[in-house]
Amino acid sequence: MTDPLYHWARRAGSAVLLDGFHALKHALRFGAEVPVAVTTDRAATLALADELAPDVREALAALLTEVPPETYASLVPRPHPTAVAALAVRPSREANLRALAHLPRTAPIVVLDEPRNLGNAGAVIRLAAGFGTTGVITTGTLDPWHPTVVRGGAGLHFATAVERLTVAELPPGPVYALDPEGDDIRGTKLPDDAILAFGSERTGLSPELRARADHLLRLPMRPQVSSYNLATSVAMTLYHWSAL
């Protein structure tokens, strides 16, 4: 059976939705198994690959099937401007957990403690992949593999280990938690094996994570400015780690 819609229907319940050209591009670059991909304009998508991602153009040419716009729209919750969608096999949880627990680490792990905003979580995963972190862990109820998070991460979930754990299940390593009451981060060198923890957008660190933290750090901030966006906080912290 070669009908892409058959394969889509068979895999949709367990696969990861890659929503848009850039999500598919990144997934392919970082070794994702992509059994099916569709677009409303195959020629235009391959032209985009020629311009922006010639390294995956051959793989895209072998994968992409053109479908009518109404068919494409029926497969995704919110059509992407590039009109490209694909399904990928989610990485093995066991392999991700091994990667997160492996020591010595050459790059930190980012922990989002009970995050609430799907888009923010996706932006953090995109940042973490760009900095080459070991992985991103979420605690709480948010699914880090939710389609909206994957969309926000532009498919870069496949470039780092992404899992949901409890605070008690965090891998070994010193926990540096960002908190307004902490020490100025500029006075601290973050080690490569650090676990960098960030509280939720609204309530900050949970009591469990605060109790697990070895160090509390704060970002420099002008008086009367209440907070930074979550992704901004992660970016500032990862840059501090990478620059020292």
Secondary structure, 3 states (H helix, E strand, C coil): CCCHHHHHHHHCCCCEEEECHHHHHHHHHCCCCCCEEEECCHHHHHHHHHHHCHHHHHHHHHHEEECCHHHHHHHCCCCCCCCEEEEECCCCHHHHHHHHHCCCCCCCEEEECCCCCHHHHHHHHHHHHHHCCCEEEECCCCCCCCHHHHHHCCCHHHHCEEEECCHHHCCCCCEEEEEEEEEEHHHCCCCCCCEEEECECCCECCHHHHHHCCEEEECCCCCCCCCCCHHHHHHHHHHHHHHC
